[in-house]
Amino acid sequence: MYDGYHFVIDSRKVTPGCVFVAIKGEKTDGHLYVNDALSKGAKYVVVEKDVQAPENCLIRVDSTVDFLINSAREKIQRYNPFVIGITGSNGKTTTKELLSYLIGRERSFSNPGNLNTEIGLPLSILNYYKGERYLVLEMAMNKFGDIAKLCQIARPDISVLLNVGTAHRGVAGSDQAILEGKLQIVQMMNPNGTAVVIKDERILQKLSLKSLVTFGYRQGDYQILDYFYDDLSTIATYKTRGEIVELHFKSPWNIGQLTNIGAVLAVLDLIKVGYDKSLLENFSPIQDRFKVSKHKDIIVINDCYNASLESFKVAVDALTKLGKRSFAVVGSIKEQGIYSTQTHRELGKILESVDGVIVYNLDHEIDSMVCSKEVLRTDDEKEIVSFLRRTLKPEDAVLFKASRAVQMERVLAKYLEGSE
């Protein structure tokens, strides 16, 4: 019905001829900006409240969020693509991007960036999906029920559950709520669909499926058997259902990323799509998600995008293997709620394996973290940079990691540009 229109929810991004959807958020209400959107050339505005605006420009609905969801679902139904849904506490974006890349961008669509919520996912489909055969969709969860709502937009033919960890446990309410919420991607898939699931007994004991494929580290139908780092490359061996595969990645991958490749190989087999081995080996990790480079002979790990206990564990494991000495610049793990103190105490234990911990306490949830390897605690970016420049030696490795709200990328940027 709305083909050819571009949909926006931010009046600052309105362009002539677009459709502005007024959504009430936590901090503001899009209905306050209806006339601003019209003055900038919006063709229509979608509202769920009474507003003072020309009637011929208004589309009145009961829920503007449901309007987005229903419109996206209708568009998908017209094209009837094969849907691959991906969720997990860590690794969703890299897995989605790699899978879409290997299938072929001309044959597949994946929701860009972090457009993976009940608002972002339908917006991405309405604005960018052009009828590609395969839909590779990352589905995010903050609270129980989020995944089910996303599956109503695009019910998966293959559901990929990468892992279940502690990310967003403060918002979800409990670790059990996270588990139950993530399981919805399997429960809501097409009746004849197939689940590709990490071999984790907490998950598998709750599933009763005819069509199930497992993957994992030295366990499951698709296994990573072993891996090691050679300078800044990774050599990993996989067991699939048909063969043993050795892959030479041109950059360092952590064990979490390497394990998730088992899920990628499983999906490709299920849809009978062959892949170019060299494309897989040369795939570059997504920016700010465990991206490794060298800066003046120092190995720098950029993992600033987000943080959880599980992602810290795999990052620290790789950090200690990559450098002669290992240092970690760390900040708070957010969205932990009542579990914040517990989470940061556990983080302190994880960091005991590195040689030096620098705490960036711009956000003070990290204050409850105790680690015997701590060498500096400050909210001053320049002080951190100065310390690193005095301390790091060639072939040392340093990790920059925190939740997005901490803006650890600013510290990293100052370090890389040499600013003190």
N, C-alpha and C positions, 0 to 999 in steps of 0.2 A: 504493500500500500504506500510505503514511504520511500521506495527505491529512488535513488538519485539525490536524496537529501542527506546533508551532514548534520549529525546530532551533537549538541554540546550541552554541558550542564554548568559551565562557567561562563558568565556573561562577558568576561574579559576576552574570551576566545570566540565570540560570535563573529561570523562572517556573513556577508549578504547572501540571503537565500537559504540559510540554515534553519534547523528546528532547535529551539531552546527548550530544554526540559527543566522545569523548576522543581528542585529537590530540596527538602528540608534536611539539613545536616546537623551535626552536633554544634557547630559554631555559628552558622548562619542559615538563612532560608532563601532559596532561589526565587521564591515568589516576590521578594523585595526588589529583584532586579529585572522583572519582566519588561518594564518600559525601557530600561536601559538596553536590554537585548533588542527590542523592537526598533529603538532609535539607531542601532548599529546595523539594521537591515535583516533581522531574523524574519523569515517568512511566516512561521508559526511559533507559538509558545504553548507548551503543554503544562497544564496546571491542575492541581487538586483542591485549590482554595479559590475563594472569590478574589478577583483582582480588578483594578480599574484599567481596562485596556479595550481596544476595539474588538468586538465580538468576532469579526471575520478572521481575526488572527489567532483566536483561542481554540485550543483543543482541550476540552474539560474531561477529566478522568477521575476515577475514585482514588487511584494511587499512581503517582508518576513513576515510582520504581517498578510497579507491576506493568505499567505501560511499556517501559524499556524491555522488561523480561518477555512479555507477550509478543512484542514486535520482533524481537530477535528470534524467538522460537518460531514464529510464523515464517520468517525469512529462511531459517534452516530447513523447515519442512518443505519449502518450495524446491530446494535443491537436493534434499535427501542425501547428505554426505555420509561417509563413514566416520564416526566420531571416536576419538581416542581421548579419554579424560585422564588427567594426571593430578594427583594430590600427594601430600606428604608434608612432614614438618620441615624438611630440608631438601634442597636439590630440585625443586619443581621446575624452576625457570631454565636451568641448564639442560635438564632432561628434555623439556619441551622443545627448546631451540635445537638441540642436537637431533632429535627425532624428526622434526620438520625439515631440517637441513638435509638429512640423509634420504628422506622420502623424495625430496625435491620441492623447492619453493613454488614451482609452477603447478604442482599437483596437490600442495598442502597449504593450509592456512593455520597460523597459530596466533593467539591473542598477544599483541605486542606488550613488551615491558611487564609492568605489574597490573595490567588491566584484567584482574582475575577475580573480582568480587561481583556481587549481585548488580552493581552498577557498571563497573569496568568491563566485565565480560560481554554483556549485551551491547554496550557502546562500541566495543571493538568489532563485534559481528555486524552491527548495523552500518558502521562507517567503512569497514575495510574488507569484509568477506565478499568475494566475487564468485562464489560457486565452486571453489576448488573441491576436488574429490574427497580429500581427507581433511578433517578438522582435528587439529592437535591442540587441545585446550588445557591450560593450567587452571586449576580450581583451588581457590584459597579458602581457608576457614579461620574465623576468629572465635565463633561460638557455634554450639550445636545447632544444626539445621541449615547452616550456610551451604554446605555441599549439596544437600538435597535440593535446595532452591536452584543452584547452578545446574544440576542434572535435569531439572525441569526445562531449562532452556535447551540443552543439548544432551539427550540421554546417551551415555557412552555405549559403543559396541565393544570397546576394550577399555576396561578400567584399570589404571595403574596406581597402585598404592605403594609409594616408595619407602615410607617409614612413618613411625608415630613417635614423636618426642615430646619435649616440654615447651616448645615455642607457643606463646600466647596463653600459657596455662592460667594466668591471672584473669584474662578475659573470658576464656572458655569455662572457668570455674574449678576444674580439676583435671588431672591426667586421664581419669576415666572418661570424662566428657570429651576430651580430645580424641581418645580412641574411638568412642562411639560415633563421634561426628565424622571422623575420617572414613570409617567403615561405610558410610552412606554412599560413597562413590561406587562401591561394589554392590550394595543393596539396591541402588537405583539404576543400574545399567540395564540394557535391553535383556529380555528373558533369555535370548540365545547368545548373549555376549560372553566374553572371556575376561577373567580377572588375572592380572599380572601383579603379584603381591610379594613383598619381601618375606623371606622365610623367618618369621618371628612368631613363636608359639602364642604370644599374647593376642596376635591378630588371627592366626590360622584357627585357633580353637573356637573362634566366634563365627567362622565361615562354614557354610555347607553348600558347596558348589559342585556342579558336574564338570564345569570347565574352568580349571585353575592352573596357572603356571606360576612357579615360584622362582625367585632369584636370591642370591646372597653371596656373602664372603665364605667360600669353601663349603657352601651348602645350597641346596635348591636345584631346580632343573637347569638354570643358567647360573654358573658360578664364576667368580673371579678366584682363580686358584692361587696366584701369587703375583707380586709386583715388586719392583725396585726402581730407584732413581739413578739415572746416569747423567751426571751434571744437571742440566735443567730439562731433561726429558724423562719420560716414564715408560718402562717396559712392563706390560701386564699380560698374563696368560688367562684365557677364559675357556671354560668347558660349556659348550652349548649342547643341545640335544643331538646334534649331528657330528660335531667335530671339536678339536682343540684349536683355539685361535690365539696367536700371539700378536699383540698390537704394540706399536712403537709410537707413543704420543710425543709430539714435538714440544710439549711443555709439561711441567709437573701437575699431576692430578692427585687429589687426596683420596683416601680410601673410600670416603662416602661417595664421591663422584665416580670413582672406578666401579664401585658396587652397583650404582644406578645404571651404568652402561649395560649390565646384565639385563636390566629391564628393557632397555632400548633394543638389544639384540633379540629378545623374546618377542617384542611387538613386531619387529620387522619380519621375523619368521611367521608370525601369525597372519600377517596381511600379505605374505608372500612377495615382499619387496626386497630385492637384493640391494646391497649397498657397496659403494666404492670404498675399499679399505683405506685408501690414501686420504679421502675426505674425512673419514672418522679420525685418523691419526693426526691430521693437521687442524682439526677443529680447535678454535681458541675459546677458552672459558669466557663467560660473560663478564663484562666490566664490573669491578668491585666484588666479584664472587670468586674468591680464591684465585686471583690472577697474579702470577709470579713473574718477576722481571729482575734484571740486575741493574743496580745504580752504583756506579763507582766501585765495582767489585763486591758490593753488598747485595745479598739476595733479599728482595723485598716482596712480601706477600700482602697484596691488597685484598682484604676480606671485609671491607667496610660496610657492605650493603645491609647486613643484618647479623643477628647473633642469637644463639641458643646454646644450651649446654652441649648438645650433640654436635653442633657445627664447630664449637670450640674444641671438642675432643679430637675430631678428625683434622682440624687445622693445626693443632699443637703437635699431633702425631707426625704430620708431614714436616712441620717446622723443625722439629728436632732431628729429622732424618736429612734435611736439605743443607743445614749449615754446620760449620765447625763448632760455632757457638750459636745459641738460639735466644732471641729476645722477643718479648711480646708487649706491644703497646695496646692496652685494653681499656674498655669503658663498659658502662652498664649494659646488662641484658634487660630490656624493657618488657612491658606487658606481662609481668610475673605476679602482680597483685600481692596477695597475702603470702605468696611463696618467694617473694623477692630476697629476703634474708637467707633462706635455705638455698636458693639458686646461687647466690653469690658466694656463699660458703663452699658450695660444691665446685664452683668455678676456681676458687683458690686452690683446691686440691688438684684440679686438672693442670693448673699452671706450675705445680711443683716440679714438673719434669723439664722446665726450661731453665736457662742460665740467668736470666734477668727479666723482671716484670716491671713495666712502667705503667702506672695507673693514671689515666686521664679522667679526673673526677669532676668534669664539667657538670655531669649529672651525679647526684650523690647517692643513688641506690648502690653504686659500687663501693660505698664506704663500709659496707658490712663484709666485704671480701678480705680475708686474711690469707697471706701467702708468704712463706719464709724467703721466697726468691724476689720479693719486692725491693727495688732499688731506687724508685722515685715515685712520688705521688703529687700531682699538681694539676691545676686547671689552666695552666699557662702553656699554650702551644709552643711558644718560642723556647721555653725552658726544656721541653721534651726534645725539640729539635737539637738544641745545643748539647744536651746530654748524649743523644745518639751520635752526634758528630764527634764528640770526644771519646766515645766508648767503643763504637763498632769498628771492627777490623775486616780486611778483605776475607771473603768467604764466610763471614758471619751471616746469619739469616734473621730478619726481623718481621714480625707479623703485626699488622694494624687491624684491629677487630673490635667492633661494638655494635649495638643496635643502631638503626638508622637515625633515630632521634638524637643521638649523641654527636652526630656529624664528625665522625672520626676522619672522614676524607679530607677535612680541612687540615688536620695535623699531618696527614700523609703528603698532601700537596705542598705544605711548607717544607717538609723534609726533602722532597724530591727537587724542589726548586732551589734548595740550599739556603732558604731564608732563615735567619736567626734573629 
